[in-house]
Amino acid sequence: MNFLDLARAILALAITLGIIGLAAWASRRYLPQLLARISAERGERRMTVVETLVLDPARRLVLVKIDDEERLLILGDGRELIEPRGPEAAK
């Protein structure tokens, strides 16, 4: 390998690292505003996941808040069970 091949490899590496650095800088500079604009267009979400708890590898508990009401879901084994609610449980 002569000097010209070594210089060409170093130049290609420098250009590649420069492109990666430029993409990282651009994403830090412009991506937060873009994501904020996209999320503002969707409006306010009605459902949020408050907390999750893994029971075992196949099952988990998920606490979900829907319109100021929290519901407990048991997910796993191809089934979803929702915490039963009666009229006495309503606030």
CNS distance restraints for C-alpha pairs under 8 A (distance, minus, plus):
assign (resid   1 and name CA) (resid   5 and name CA) 6.18 0.50 0.50
assign (resid   1 and name CA) (resid   6 and name CA) 7.03 0.50 0.50
assign (resid   2 and name CA) (resid   6 and name CA) 6.55 0.50 0.50
assign (resid   3 and name CA) (resid   7 and name CA) 6.09 0.50 0.50
assign (resid   4 and name CA) (resid   8 and name CA) 6.09 0.50 0.50
assign (resid   5 and name CA) (resid   9 and name CA) 6.21 0.50 0.50
assign (resid   6 and name CA) (resid  10 and name CA) 6.23 0.50 0.50
assign (resid   7 and name CA) (resid  11 and name CA) 6.05 0.50 0.50
assign (resid   8 and name CA) (resid  12 and name CA) 6.12 0.50 0.50
assign (resid   9 and name CA) (resid  13 and name CA) 6.18 0.50 0.50
assign (resid  10 and name CA) (resid  14 and name CA) 6.14 0.50 0.50
assign (resid  11 and name CA) (resid  15 and name CA) 6.18 0.50 0.50
assign (resid  12 and name CA) (resid  16 and name CA) 6.12 0.50 0.50
assign (resid  13 and name CA) (resid  17 and name CA) 6.11 0.50 0.50
assign (resid  14 and name CA) (resid  18 and name CA) 6.00 0.50 0.50
assign (resid  15 and name CA) (resid  19 and name CA) 6.20 0.50 0.50
assign (resid  16 and name CA) (resid  20 and name CA) 6.33 0.50 0.50
assign (resid  17 and name CA) (resid  21 and name CA) 6.05 0.50 0.50
assign (resid  18 and name CA) (resid  22 and name CA) 6.04 0.50 0.50
assign (resid  19 and name CA) (resid  23 and name CA) 6.16 0.50 0.50
assign (resid  20 and name CA) (resid  24 and name CA) 6.22 0.50 0.50
assign (resid  21 and name CA) (resid  25 and name CA) 6.13 0.50 0.50
assign (resid  22 and name CA) (resid  26 and name CA) 6.08 0.50 0.50
assign (resid  23 and name CA) (resid  27 and name CA) 6.09 0.50 0.50
assign (resid  24 and name CA) (resid  28 and name CA) 6.24 0.50 0.50
assign (resid  25 and name CA) (resid  29 and name CA) 6.07 0.50 0.50
assign (resid  26 and name CA) (resid  30 and name CA) 5.82 0.50 0.50
assign (resid  26 and name CA) (resid  31 and name CA) 7.47 0.50 0.50
assign (resid  27 and name CA) (resid  31 and name CA) 4.91 0.50 0.50
assign (resid  27 and name CA) (resid  32 and name CA) 7.92 0.50 0.50
assign (resid  28 and name CA) (resid  32 and name CA) 7.10 0.50 0.50
assign (resid  30 and name CA) (resid  34 and name CA) 6.46 0.50 0.50
assign (resid  31 and name CA) (resid  35 and name CA) 6.07 0.50 0.50
assign (resid  32 and name CA) (resid  36 and name CA) 6.07 0.50 0.50
assign (resid  33 and name CA) (resid  37 and name CA) 6.13 0.50 0.50
assign (resid  34 and name CA) (resid  38 and name CA) 6.24 0.50 0.50
assign (resid  35 and name CA) (resid  39 and name CA) 6.12 0.50 0.50
assign (resid  36 and name CA) (resid  40 and name CA) 6.03 0.50 0.50
assign (resid  37 and name CA) (resid  41 and name CA) 6.37 0.50 0.50
assign (resid  38 and name CA) (resid  42 and name CA) 6.78 0.50 0.50
assign (resid  39 and name CA) (resid  43 and name CA) 6.92 0.50 0.50
assign (resid  40 and name CA) (resid  44 and name CA) 7.84 0.50 0.50
assign (resid  46 and name CA) (resid  66 and name CA) 5.82 0.50 0.50
assign (resid  46 and name CA) (resid  67 and name CA) 5.69 0.50 0.50
assign (resid  47 and name CA) (resid  64 and name CA) 7.00 0.50 0.50
assign (resid  47 and name CA) (resid  65 and name CA) 5.66 0.50 0.50
assign (resid  47 and name CA) (resid  66 and name CA) 4.59 0.50 0.50
assign (resid  47 and name CA) (resid  67 and name CA) 6.81 0.50 0.50
assign (resid  48 and name CA) (resid  64 and name CA) 5.85 0.50 0.50
assign (resid  48 and name CA) (resid  65 and name CA) 5.33 0.50 0.50
assign (resid  48 and name CA) (resid  66 and name CA) 6.76 0.50 0.50
assign (resid  49 and name CA) (resid  62 and name CA) 7.18 0.50 0.50
assign (resid  49 and name CA) (resid  63 and name CA) 6.14 0.50 0.50
assign (resid  49 and name CA) (resid  64 and name CA) 4.56 0.50 0.50
assign (resid  49 and name CA) (resid  65 and name CA) 6.27 0.50 0.50
assign (resid  50 and name CA) (resid  62 and name CA) 7.70 0.50 0.50
assign (resid  50 and name CA) (resid  63 and name CA) 5.44 0.50 0.50
assign (resid  50 and name CA) (resid  64 and name CA) 5.50 0.50 0.50
assign (resid  50 and name CA) (resid  65 and name CA) 6.42 0.50 0.50
assign (resid  51 and name CA) (resid  62 and name CA) 5.98 0.50 0.50
assign (resid  51 and name CA) (resid  63 and name CA) 5.19 0.50 0.50
assign (resid  51 and name CA) (resid  64 and name CA) 7.29 0.50 0.50
assign (resid  52 and name CA) (resid  60 and name CA) 7.01 0.50 0.50
assign (resid  52 and name CA) (resid  61 and name CA) 5.61 0.50 0.50
assign (resid  52 and name CA) (resid  62 and name CA) 4.44 0.50 0.50
assign (resid  52 and name CA) (resid  63 and name CA) 6.19 0.50 0.50
assign (resid  53 and name CA) (resid  60 and name CA) 5.61 0.50 0.50
assign (resid  53 and name CA) (resid  61 and name CA) 5.03 0.50 0.50
assign (resid  53 and name CA) (resid  62 and name CA) 6.47 0.50 0.50
assign (resid  54 and name CA) (resid  59 and name CA) 6.44 0.50 0.50
assign (resid  54 and name CA) (resid  60 and name CA) 4.30 0.50 0.50
assign (resid  54 and name CA) (resid  61 and name CA) 6.32 0.50 0.50
assign (resid  55 and name CA) (resid  59 and name CA) 5.55 0.50 0.50
assign (resid  55 and name CA) (resid  60 and name CA) 5.07 0.50 0.50
assign (resid  55 and name CA) (resid  61 and name CA) 7.00 0.50 0.50
assign (resid  56 and name CA) (resid  60 and name CA) 6.88 0.50 0.50
assign (resid  58 and name CA) (resid  76 and name CA) 5.38 0.50 0.50
assign (resid  58 and name CA) (resid  77 and name CA) 6.06 0.50 0.50
assign (resid  59 and name CA) (resid  74 and name CA) 7.01 0.50 0.50
assign (resid  59 and name CA) (resid  75 and name CA) 5.56 0.50 0.50
assign (resid  59 and name CA) (resid  76 and name CA) 4.29 0.50 0.50
assign (resid  59 and name CA) (resid  77 and name CA) 6.84 0.50 0.50
assign (resid  60 and name CA) (resid  74 and name CA) 5.86 0.50 0.50
assign (resid  60 and name CA) (resid  75 and name CA) 5.35 0.50 0.50
assign (resid  60 and name CA) (resid  76 and name CA) 6.49 0.50 0.50
assign (resid  61 and name CA) (resid  72 and name CA) 6.92 0.50 0.50
assign (resid  61 and name CA) (resid  73 and name CA) 5.73 0.50 0.50
assign (resid  61 and name CA) (resid  74 and name CA) 4.72 0.50 0.50
assign (resid  61 and name CA) (resid  75 and name CA) 6.33 0.50 0.50
assign (resid  62 and name CA) (resid  72 and name CA) 5.83 0.50 0.50
assign (resid  62 and name CA) (resid  73 and name CA) 5.08 0.50 0.50
assign (resid  62 and name CA) (resid  74 and name CA) 6.41 0.50 0.50
assign (resid  62 and name CA) (resid  75 and name CA) 7.43 0.50 0.50
assign (resid  63 and name CA) (resid  70 and name CA) 6.66 0.50 0.50
assign (resid  63 and name CA) (resid  71 and name CA) 5.81 0.50 0.50
assign (resid  63 and name CA) (resid  72 and name CA) 4.67 0.50 0.50
assign (resid  63 and name CA) (resid  73 and name CA) 6.33 0.50 0.50
assign (resid  64 and name CA) (resid  70 and name CA) 5.52 0.50 0.50
assign (resid  64 and name CA) (resid  71 and name CA) 5.27 0.50 0.50
assign (resid  64 and name CA) (resid  72 and name CA) 6.35 0.50 0.50
assign (resid  64 and name CA) (resid  73 and name CA) 7.48 0.50 0.50
assign (resid  65 and name CA) (resid  69 and name CA) 5.47 0.50 0.50
assign (resid  65 and name CA) (resid  70 and name CA) 4.24 0.50 0.50
assign (resid  65 and name CA) (resid  71 and name CA) 6.29 0.50 0.50
assign (resid  66 and name CA) (resid  70 and name CA) 6.19 0.50 0.50
assign (resid  66 and name CA) (resid  71 and name CA) 7.55 0.50 0.50
assign (resid  71 and name CA) (resid  82 and name CA) 7.37 0.50 0.50
assign (resid  71 and name CA) (resid  83 and name CA) 6.58 0.50 0.50
assign (resid  72 and name CA) (resid  82 and name CA) 6.18 0.50 0.50
assign (resid  72 and name CA) (resid  83 and name CA) 5.35 0.50 0.50
assign (resid  73 and name CA) (resid  80 and name CA) 6.86 0.50 0.50
assign (resid  73 and name CA) (resid  81 and name CA) 5.76 0.50 0.50
assign (resid  73 and name CA) (resid  82 and name CA) 4.73 0.50 0.50
assign (resid  73 and name CA) (resid  83 and name CA) 6.17 0.50 0.50
assign (resid  74 and name CA) (resid  80 and name CA) 5.72 0.50 0.50
assign (resid  74 and name CA) (resid  81 and name CA) 5.07 0.50 0.50
assign (resid  74 and name CA) (resid  82 and name CA) 6.46 0.50 0.50
assign (resid  74 and name CA) (resid  83 and name CA) 7.92 0.50 0.50
assign (resid  75 and name CA) (resid  79 and name CA) 6.29 0.50 0.50
assign (resid  75 and name CA) (resid  80 and name CA) 4.76 0.50 0.50
assign (resid  75 and name CA) (resid  81 and name CA) 6.66 0.50 0.50
assign (resid  76 and name CA) (resid  80 and name CA) 6.50 0.50 0.50
assign (resid  85 and name CA) (resid  89 and name CA) 5.93 0.50 0.50
assign (resid  85 and name CA) (resid  90 and name CA) 7.55 0.50 0.50
assign (resid  86 and name CA) (resid  90 and name CA) 7.08 0.50 0.50
